[in-house]
Amino acid sequence: MGRTERSVRPEHASRLQLAVALGDSARAIAMRHYDPAGVAADDKADGSPVTIADRSIEEHVRAAVEREFPGDGVVGEEFGTRESRTGFTWVIDPIDGTRSFARGIPTFSTLIAVLEGERAVVGYASMPAWGESVHAVRGGGAWWLPAPGAPPRPARVSDQRDLAHALVETVQPHGYFEIGDYPAFERLARAAWRTRGWNDAYAYILCATGRVDAAVDLSLKVWDVAPFSVIIEEAGGVLSDWRGDTSRIPTQRVLMSNPRLHGVLCRVLRGE
């Protein structure tokens, strides 16, 4: 875990410490169940898949939060919501990219955030298959561990100023068809140097560490975005909806980028 600054509140720092520790143990659980040849998955009521790893990781995280911060709330993808009595709520996506995990594709992640009220104050995101992770706490910066055992280094968004030279991650074209706004994809593809479609949290980790210049997404859940609403900001970037609204955690038409590109990307996506 990277150092924290004097401006970090103790109640935030202690929750960051637990989030990072839980991320490490979640990686062990995920890799115990992961198989490059594929993993059995069940369909949930909404048609999305769930695996034993999803359930096991979320149960592990919930038990640890209950033990260490018994008054904190929990929102998880697999086991619902427990209301907060402290003002703090943990938001958990045990396996982000379950479809990839189930097919044996290693671009899945574990996401943990802590909200104070409606604002994220702690964020953690990992790529368990290769041991990479990023974490952040309000006022303490964002930190990148590129490999297991590697010393943390500051996570920073890119400094690219020109969209015509920018590498932008976005969902595949069918996602734009689904929301009835394929022209937004066409505008983005024409304006950027290149678009790529790694998707899920991997794209956002790449943005937070400056390896892509922006990431664009469409229809998400709060557990997909919450960790990055602090990670991207602490890495020097901006996370908003396509209108540029940063007042809340967006889940529809999401944009994260460095601040130099953010305004022009909003205009391109909106068709202005």
C-alpha positions in Angstrom: 0.0 0.0 0.0 1.3 3.4 -0.9 1.9 6.1 1.6 -0.9 8.4 2.6 -0.8 12.2 3.1 -1.4 14.1 6.3 -4.7 15.2 4.8 -6.1 11.7 4.9 -8.6 11.2 7.7 -7.9 8.3 10.0 -11.3 6.7 9.4 -10.5 6.7 5.7 -7.0 5.3 6.1 -8.2 2.4 8.2 -10.8 1.4 5.6 -8.2 1.7 2.8 -5.9 -0.6 4.7 -8.7 -3.2 5.0 -9.7 -2.8 1.4 -6.2 -3.5 0.1 -5.9 -6.5 2.4 -9.2 -7.8 1.2 -8.1 -7.3 -2.4 -5.1 -9.5 -1.8 -7.1 -12.3 -0.3 -9.8 -11.9 -3.0 -7.1 -12.5 -5.6 -6.2 -15.8 -3.9 -9.8 -16.9 -3.9 -10.3 -15.9 -7.6 -7.2 -17.7 -8.8 -8.2 -20.8 -6.8 -11.3 -21.1 -8.9 -10.0 -19.7 -12.2 -9.3 -22.0 -15.1 -8.1 -20.8 -18.6 -10.2 -23.6 -20.1 -13.4 -22.0 -18.6 -15.4 -22.1 -15.4 -19.0 -23.2 -14.8 -21.4 -20.3 -14.3 -25.1 -20.0 -13.4 -27.5 -17.5 -14.8 -29.0 -15.0 -12.4 -32.6 -13.7 -12.7 -31.4 -10.8 -14.8 -29.6 -13.2 -17.2 -26.1 -12.2 -16.1 -23.7 -15.0 -15.0 -22.4 -15.8 -11.5 -19.7 -18.2 -10.5 -18.5 -19.7 -7.2 -15.7 -17.2 -7.2 -18.2 -14.3 -7.2 -20.1 -15.7 -4.3 -17.0 -16.8 -2.3 -15.2 -13.4 -2.6 -18.2 -11.4 -1.7 -19.0 -13.6 1.3 -15.3 -13.2 2.4 -15.4 -9.4 2.1 -18.7 -9.0 3.9 -17.5 -11.1 6.8 -14.4 -9.0 7.2 -16.3 -5.7 7.0 -18.8 -7.0 9.6 -15.9 -8.0 11.9 -13.8 -4.8 11.5 -16.4 -2.1 10.9 -19.7 -3.7 12.1 -21.7 -0.5 11.7 -20.7 0.0 8.0 -23.2 -0.7 5.3 -22.5 -3.1 2.4 -23.7 -3.1 -1.2 -22.7 -6.1 -3.2 -23.6 -7.4 -6.6 -24.4 -10.9 -5.3 -25.9 -10.5 -1.8 -27.7 -7.2 -1.8 -27.6 -4.3 0.7 -27.0 -3.9 4.4 -27.8 -0.4 5.6 -25.1 1.7 7.2 -25.2 3.0 10.8 -21.9 4.9 10.5 -22.3 6.8 7.2 -19.8 4.5 5.5 -20.9 1.9 2.9 -18.7 -0.7 1.2 -19.5 -1.4 -2.4 -18.3 -4.7 -3.8 -18.0 -6.3 -7.2 -16.3 -9.6 -6.4 -15.6 -10.5 -10.1 -16.1 -7.6 -12.5 -16.1 -9.3 -15.9 -17.7 -12.6 -14.9 -18.3 -13.5 -18.6 -14.6 -13.2 -19.2 -13.8 -15.2 -16.0 -16.2 -18.0 -17.0 -14.7 -18.2 -20.5 -11.1 -18.4 -19.1 -10.2 -14.9 -20.3 -8.0 -13.2 -17.7 -9.4 -9.6 -18.0 -11.6 -9.9 -15.0 -11.1 -7.9 -11.8 -12.1 -7.4 -8.2 -13.5 -4.0 -7.2 -14.0 -2.5 -3.7 -15.1 1.0 -2.8 -16.0 2.7 0.4 -18.6 5.5 0.3 -19.0 8.2 2.9 -22.6 9.2 2.2 -22.7 9.2 -1.6 -19.1 10.1 -2.2 -16.4 7.5 -2.7 -13.4 8.0 -0.3 -11.6 4.7 -0.9 -11.2 2.7 -4.1 -9.5 -0.5 -4.9 -9.3 -2.4 -8.3 -7.2 -5.4 -9.2 -6.5 -7.7 -12.1 -6.1 -11.0 -10.2 -4.8 -13.1 -13.1 -1.6 -11.1 -13.3 -1.5 -9.5 -9.8 -1.8 -5.9 -10.8 -3.8 -3.4 -8.7 -4.6 0.2 -8.2 -5.9 1.9 -5.0 -6.7 5.4 -3.7 -7.9 7.3 -0.7 -9.2 10.9 -0.7 -6.3 13.2 -0.2 -3.7 10.4 -0.3 -3.2 10.0 -4.0 -3.7 6.9 -6.2 -1.2 4.1 -6.2 -0.3 1.4 -8.7 1.2 -2.0 -8.0 2.1 -3.3 -11.5 2.9 -6.9 -10.3 2.9 -9.0 -7.2 5.5 -7.8 -4.7 6.4 -4.7 -6.8 6.7 -1.5 -4.8 3.8 0.9 -5.3 4.3 3.8 -7.6 2.0 6.8 -8.1 -0.8 6.2 -10.5 -1.3 9.1 -12.9 -3.5 9.7 -15.9 -1.8 10.6 -19.2 -0.9 14.1 -20.2 -2.1 13.8 -23.8 -3.6 17.1 -25.0 -4.7 16.2 -28.6 -7.7 13.9 -29.1 -6.4 13.1 -32.6 -3.4 11.5 -30.9 -5.3 9.8 -28.1 -5.9 6.2 -27.4 -9.5 5.8 -26.1 -11.0 2.6 -24.7 -14.7 2.1 -25.3 -17.3 -0.6 -25.5 -17.8 -2.4 -28.8 -20.1 -0.8 -31.4 -23.0 -3.1 -30.5 -23.3 -1.3 -27.1 -24.0 2.0 -28.9 -26.6 0.2 -31.0 -28.3 -1.1 -27.9 -28.7 2.4 -26.5 -29.8 3.8 -29.8 -26.7 6.1 -30.2 -24.4 4.5 -32.7 -23.5 8.0 -34.1 -21.6 8.7 -30.8 -19.3 5.8 -31.5 -18.7 7.0 -35.1 -17.8 10.5 -33.9 -15.5 9.1 -31.2 -13.8 6.7 -33.6 -13.2 9.5 -36.2 -11.9 12.0 -33.6 -9.5 9.8 -31.6 -6.2 8.3 -32.9 -7.4 4.8 -32.0 -10.2 3.2 -30.1 -9.8 -0.2 -28.3 -12.3 -2.4 -26.5 -10.7 -4.1 -23.5 -13.8 -3.2 -21.5 -14.7 -3.7 -17.8 -12.5 -2.4 -15.1 -9.3 -3.2 -17.0 -10.0 -0.2 -19.2 -10.4 2.1 -16.2 -7.2 0.8 -14.6 -5.4 1.6 -17.9 -6.8 5.1 -17.8 -5.8 5.6 -14.2 -2.2 4.6 -15.0 -1.9 6.7 -18.2 -1.7 3.7 -20.6 -4.9 4.8 -22.3 -5.9 8.5 -22.5 -9.7 8.0 -21.8 -12.3 5.3 -21.3 -15.9 5.6 -22.4 -18.7 3.3 -21.2 -22.5 3.2 -21.4 -24.7 1.3 -18.9 -23.1 0.3 -15.7 -23.9 -0.4 -12.0 -22.6 1.6 -9.1 -20.2 -1.2 -8.1 -18.6 -1.0 -11.6 -17.8 2.7 -11.2 -17.6 3.6 -7.5 -13.9 2.7 -6.9 -12.8 4.7 -9.9 -14.6 7.9 -8.8 -11.9 8.3 -6.3 -9.0 6.4 -8.1 -9.3 8.5 -11.3 -9.6 11.8 -9.4 -6.7 11.0 -7.2 -4.7 10.0 -10.3 -5.3 13.6 -11.6 -8.2 12.7 -14.0 -11.9 13.4 -14.3 -14.8 11.0 -14.1 -18.2 12.2 -15.2 -21.2 11.4 -17.3 -21.2 12.7 -20.9 -22.6 16.0 -19.8 -19.5 16.5 -17.7 -21.5 16.3 -14.4 -19.1 15.2 -11.6 -21.5 15.8 -8.7 -22.4 12.1 -8.4 -21.1 8.7 -9.4 -22.4 8.2 -12.9 -23.7 4.8 -14.1 -25.0 5.8 -17.6 -22.8 7.2 -20.4 -19.7 7.3 -18.3 -16.5 9.1 -19.3 -13.1 9.1 -17.6 -10.0 10.8 -18.9 -7.2 13.2 -18.2 -8.5 16.8 -17.7 -7.0 18.1 -20.9 -9.2 15.8 -23.0 -12.3 15.7 -20.9 -14.1 18.7 -22.3 -13.6 17.9 -26.0 -14.6 14.3 -25.4 -17.8 15.4 -23.8 -18.6 17.5 -26.8 -17.7 14.7 -29.3 -19.9 12.2 -27.5 -22.8 14.6 -27.3 -22.4 15.6 -30.9 -21.7 19.2 -30.3 
